[in-house]
Amino acid sequence: MVAGGVGEGDGYGGYRAQLVETLQQKGIRDLAVLRAVRMVPRHLFVPESVRHRAYDDAALPIGSSQTISQPWVQARYLELLNLHGRERVLEIGTGSGYQTALLAMLCDAVFSVERIPALAQRARDALGAAGIRNVTVLVGDGTLGWRPFAPYDAILVAAASPEIPAPLIEQLAPEGRMVIPLGDRTNQTLTLVRQEGNELRTTTVADVRFVPLLGEFGFR
């Protein structure tokens, strides 16, 4: 579970409130998503060298040639997943752990896969420091998903893939939703994928730019 007092009394509350206002001005309407942004201490998930920019609506470097995504993009991801608090969610690409923490505020359990061991450990440390308890992080090939805990009500993919990895489709629950950037290494489209009966429906959302999803069913 999420520990009480997340984000309270850390001196950054005013900055988080400003970020929430920025996201609202840019069209984010989901109150649960905005509440999660208001509570989760993003400064814990970025390196100290860029901590002064933690609440800018901007992507920031986190080491290992990776970035923490722009908060607006992450909030839009979460709106598209349309979570209600009871879901089991698979996240591909833990990265800094910040989006993992936001997910944890919105669902019952998060299972997150990160291919870079150093990032996975830093994310675990930051999640612990933030009081997030309903998350499990695995080091592995995210394109394979995490089969033992499938099916998932929602899947969030935080890296770009040339196509939807087949294992993720197999692990998506009936009526489940997946958000994934699709395209090549430079031109990608954020795509909402919905499992409706025996059909997989896709909706394009916006042009985005993500690092490539590396693995057996992604980029080599």
C-alpha positions in Angstrom: 0.0 0.0 0.0 0.9 3.7 -0.3 2.2 5.0 3.1 0.4 7.9 4.6 1.9 11.3 4.4 3.4 10.9 0.9 4.8 14.3 -0.2 3.7 16.1 3.0 6.0 18.5 4.9 8.9 18.2 2.5 9.1 21.9 1.6 8.2 21.2 -2.1 4.4 21.3 -1.8 4.2 24.8 -3.4 6.2 23.6 -6.4 4.0 20.6 -6.8 0.9 22.8 -6.7 2.4 25.0 -9.4 3.0 21.9 -11.5 -0.6 20.8 -11.1 -1.8 24.2 -12.3 0.5 24.0 -15.3 -0.9 20.6 -16.2 -4.5 21.8 -15.8 -3.7 24.7 -18.2 -2.3 22.2 -20.7 -5.6 20.2 -20.6 -5.1 17.5 -17.9 -8.6 17.1 -16.3 -8.5 13.8 -14.4 -8.7 14.8 -10.7 -7.2 11.5 -9.5 -4.1 12.0 -11.8 -3.8 15.6 -10.6 -4.0 14.5 -7.0 -1.2 12.0 -7.6 1.0 14.7 -9.1 0.2 16.9 -6.1 1.3 14.2 -3.7 4.3 12.4 -5.2 7.6 14.0 -4.4 9.2 14.2 -7.9 12.4 15.6 -6.5 13.2 12.2 -4.9 13.3 10.7 -8.4 15.8 12.9 -10.1 19.6 13.3 -9.6 20.7 16.0 -7.2 22.3 17.9 -10.0 18.9 18.6 -11.6 16.8 18.6 -8.4 16.2 22.4 -8.7 14.3 21.6 -11.9 12.3 18.7 -10.5 8.9 20.5 -10.8 9.5 22.0 -14.2 7.2 20.5 -16.9 10.2 19.1 -18.7 12.1 15.9 -19.3 15.3 15.6 -17.3 18.4 13.3 -17.5 18.5 10.5 -14.9 21.8 8.7 -16.0 22.4 5.6 -18.1 21.4 7.7 -21.2 17.8 7.7 -19.9 15.4 10.5 -19.0 12.5 11.1 -16.7 9.7 12.1 -19.0 7.9 15.5 -19.1 5.1 15.5 -16.4 2.5 16.5 -19.0 3.3 13.3 -21.0 3.1 11.2 -17.9 -0.1 12.7 -16.8 -1.6 12.1 -20.3 -0.5 8.5 -20.2 -2.3 8.1 -16.9 -5.5 9.8 -18.1 -5.6 7.4 -21.0 -5.3 4.3 -18.8 -8.5 5.5 -16.9 -7.6 3.8 -13.7 -10.1 3.5 -10.8 -8.0 2.2 -7.9 -8.5 -1.6 -8.1 -6.4 -2.5 -11.1 -3.2 -4.6 -11.4 -0.9 -2.6 -13.7 2.2 -3.6 -15.7 4.8 -0.9 -16.4 7.5 -1.4 -19.0 10.5 0.9 -18.3 10.7 1.8 -14.6 13.3 4.5 -15.3 13.4 6.9 -12.4 10.4 5.3 -10.7 8.4 8.6 -10.7 5.7 7.4 -13.1 5.7 4.1 -11.1 4.9 6.1 -8.0 2.1 8.0 -9.8 0.6 4.7 -10.9 0.8 3.4 -7.4 -1.4 6.2 -6.2 -4.0 5.2 -8.8 -4.3 1.4 -8.7 -4.0 -1.6 -6.4 -0.6 -3.0 -7.5 2.2 -2.1 -10.0 4.6 -4.6 -11.5 7.4 -2.7 -13.2 10.2 -4.0 -15.4 13.5 -2.2 -16.0 16.3 -3.5 -18.1 19.1 -1.4 -16.5 20.0 -2.8 -13.0 21.4 0.5 -11.7 18.2 2.4 -12.6 16.0 -0.3 -11.1 17.8 -0.1 -7.8 17.7 3.7 -7.7 14.0 3.5 -8.5 13.5 1.1 -5.6 15.3 3.4 -3.3 13.3 6.4 -4.3 10.0 4.6 -4.1 10.9 3.5 -0.6 11.9 7.0 0.4 8.6 8.3 -1.0 6.7 5.7 1.1 5.4 3.7 -1.9 4.7 0.1 -0.9 2.4 -1.4 -3.6 5.1 -1.7 -6.3 7.4 -4.6 -7.3 10.4 -3.9 -9.6 12.0 -6.6 -11.8 15.2 -6.3 -13.8 14.6 -7.9 -17.2 13.5 -7.6 -20.8 10.4 -5.5 -20.7 9.2 -6.7 -24.1 8.5 -10.1 -22.5 6.2 -8.5 -19.9 6.0 -10.3 -16.5 3.9 -13.4 -17.1 3.6 -14.8 -13.5 1.3 -11.9 -12.5 -0.7 -11.6 -15.7 -3.3 -10.7 -16.8 -3.0 -7.0 -16.3 -5.9 -4.5 -16.3 -3.6 -1.9 -17.8 -0.1 -1.8 -19.3 2.0 1.3 -19.6 5.0 1.2 -21.9 7.5 4.0 -21.4 9.7 3.4 -24.4 9.0 3.4 -28.1 8.5 0.1 -30.0 8.3 -0.6 -33.7 5.1 -2.7 -33.0 3.1 -3.9 -30.0 5.1 -6.7 -28.4 3.2 -9.9 -28.7 3.8 -11.0 -25.1 2.2 -7.7 -23.9 -0.9 -8.3 -25.9 -1.2 -11.8 -24.4 -0.8 -10.4 -20.9 -3.5 -7.7 -21.3 -6.7 -8.6 -19.6 -10.1 -8.6 -21.4 -11.3 -5.0 -21.7 -7.8 -4.0 -20.6 -6.0 -0.8 -21.9 -2.4 -0.3 -22.9 -0.6 2.9 -23.8 2.5 2.6 -25.9 4.6 4.9 -28.2 4.8 3.2 -31.7 7.1 4.1 -34.5 10.8 4.1 -35.4 13.6 5.5 -33.3 12.9 9.2 -34.3 9.2 9.4 -35.2 6.6 7.9 -32.8 2.9 8.2 -32.0 1.5 7.7 -28.5 -1.1 4.9 -29.0 -4.0 3.7 -26.9 -4.6 0.0 -27.3 -7.9 -1.6 -26.0 -8.7 -5.2 -25.7 -12.4 -5.5 -26.7 -13.6 -9.1 -26.8 -11.4 -10.9 -29.4 -10.4 -7.6 -31.1 -7.5 -5.2 -30.4 -8.4 -1.6 -31.1 -5.8 1.1 -31.4 -6.3 4.9 -31.3 -3.5 7.4 -32.1 -3.2 10.1 -29.5 -0.2 12.4 -30.1 3.3 12.6 -31.6 5.9 11.9 -29.0 9.7 11.2 -28.6 10.8 8.3 -26.4 14.0 6.2 -26.0 13.7 2.9 -27.9 12.3 -0.2 -26.3 15.1 -2.7 -26.4 14.5 -6.4 -26.3 13.4 -9.6 -28.0 10.1 -8.0 -29.2 11.3 -4.4 -29.6 14.4 -2.8 -31.1 17.5 -4.9 -31.1 
